[in-house]
Amino acid sequence: MIYFDNAATSYPKPPEVYEAMLKFMQELGGNPGRSGHRMATGAEGMVSECRNALSKFFGGKDPNRCIFTLNCSDALNMAIKGTVNRGDHVITTVLEHNSISRPLQQMADDGFITLTRVDPEIQGEWQVDEIMKSVTPKTKLVALTHCSNVLGVINPVAELGMALRAASDTITYLVDAAQSAGVVPLDMEAAQIDLLAFPGHKALFAPTGTGALIIGSRLKENALRFWREGGTGGDSTSPHHPAELPHRLEGGTPNTMGIAGLLAGIRFIGKQGGVEKVLEHERKIVKHLIDALSADTRFTLYGTKDLSKKVGALSITIKDRDNAETASILDQAFSIAVRPGLHCAPYTHKHLGTFPTGTLRLSPGYFSTVEEAAEVVKALQEIAS
Ligand SMILES: Cc1ncc(COP(=O)(O)O)c(C=O)c1O
């Protein structure tokens, strides 16, 4: 199978990830922090190591501010619902995945918040000035994506961070790094990001069921309300959930096997020479796709073609062809995996004029090759004719 669906979840994972997960299950396997025996303390040590590695990876100042979550949606929900209060104003954009759009829309529909959804410019990038124009004295949260999952276009999150900080002390800045974590270098403190949400299972190479929310140093330890209370392995004499991070926002046994995979994924990126190497590789493949497909008038390509603003995801449509049918032919006849449709980002497709049928998203990853991209192009050309 040629797997060009890495924007959904990465495949394959590096061999080190599979090995680390199996080794953890077979040799450690205890419940972290729950008992004093060596399997439990070993598991706790691995979880702490992963917190440290993630925090360092994204420029976090304190590993205890790295909260493990189920996925990126879970981290975004934790951030959004933990931050806003009745009457607050929130700014987001049309480039968002439903994991930001839906919780905010529901709150707006319930009359809990007022919401501004900013349009990007046509190449698929939101503009710092447009976001700043929407700021009001009631703005509590700015929640938006680092990189569109439909267009693969990178947004200027650091510039916006500077502008927001210069304008206000009270706005919380939440960035969804689902498509950039592990691909685009990001130092959250330098970029003035307060809350960074990301999955483990995409470009950080961990299995599904992994993700995290990192809380920036500017926010107080109790800035986010918790909504998941329970056992943390800590002081069980207290009738209440612990007030300290990370346990404040974590309750119950964590996904230790997934976290073992996540730790191995981050180490793998380090061994490859860092995030820059991953980005360079993805751009090489996406360049091949852009060059070949934009030379053929039967294909329409969406978003910028400027590689310096892109990760390895490209949305296209084919003249007179149905996206879902094309994806099915690619799967059945060519053994190629891509994703058709709306990609959980309906507002983006409305903006592009591709709603409700969407586009065909080609998303190569670190293990994809230029030869595979050539085969994908050949298959698409055959389908187009
Ligand atoms: C931009 C963006 N945000 C959030 C998510 C949600 O991620 P998860 O599936 O890990 O919840 C995705 C998933 O594709 C995404 O692309």
The ligand as an SDF file (V2000), in Angstrom:
LIG
                    3D

 16 16  0  0  0  0  0  0  0  0999 V2000
   -5.8640   20.5830   12.5070 C   0  0  0  0  0  0  0  0  0  0  0  0
   -6.3920   19.4410   13.3240 C   0  0  0  0  0  0  0  0  0  0  0  0
   -6.8130   19.6820   14.5770 N   0  0  0  0  0  0  0  0  0  0  0  0
   -7.2680   18.7160   15.3850 C   0  0  0  0  0  0  0  0  0  0  0  0
   -7.3410   17.4040   14.9490 C   0  0  0  0  0  0  0  0  0  0  0  0
   -7.8640   16.3670   15.8620 C   0  0  0  0  0  0  0  0  0  0  0  0
   -6.8610   15.4440   16.1760 O   0  0  0  0  0  0  0  0  0  0  0  0
   -7.1900   14.0870   16.9130 P   0  0  0  0  0  0  0  0  0  0  0  0
   -7.7420   13.1730   15.8670 O   0  0  0  0  0  0  0  0  0  0  0  0
   -5.8870   13.6330   17.4530 O   0  0  0  0  0  0  0  0  0  0  0  0
   -8.1840   14.3640   17.9560 O   0  0  0  0  0  0  0  0  0  0  0  0
   -6.9090   17.0880   13.6570 C   0  0  0  0  0  0  0  0  0  0  0  0
   -6.9940   15.7220   13.1380 C   0  0  0  0  0  0  0  0  0  0  0  0
   -6.8240   15.4380   12.0020 O   0  0  0  0  0  0  0  0  0  0  0  0
   -6.4160   18.1390   12.8320 C   0  0  0  0  0  0  0  0  0  0  0  0
   -5.9720   17.8910   11.5910 O   0  0  0  0  0  0  0  0  0  0  0  0
  1  2  1  0
  2  3  1  0
  2 15  2  0
  3  4  2  0
  4  5  1  0
  5  6  1  0
  5 12  2  0
  6  7  1  0
  7  8  1  0
  8  9  2  0
  8 10  1  0
  8 11  1  0
 12 13  1  0
 12 15  1  0
 13 14  2  0
 15 16  1  0
M  END
$$$$
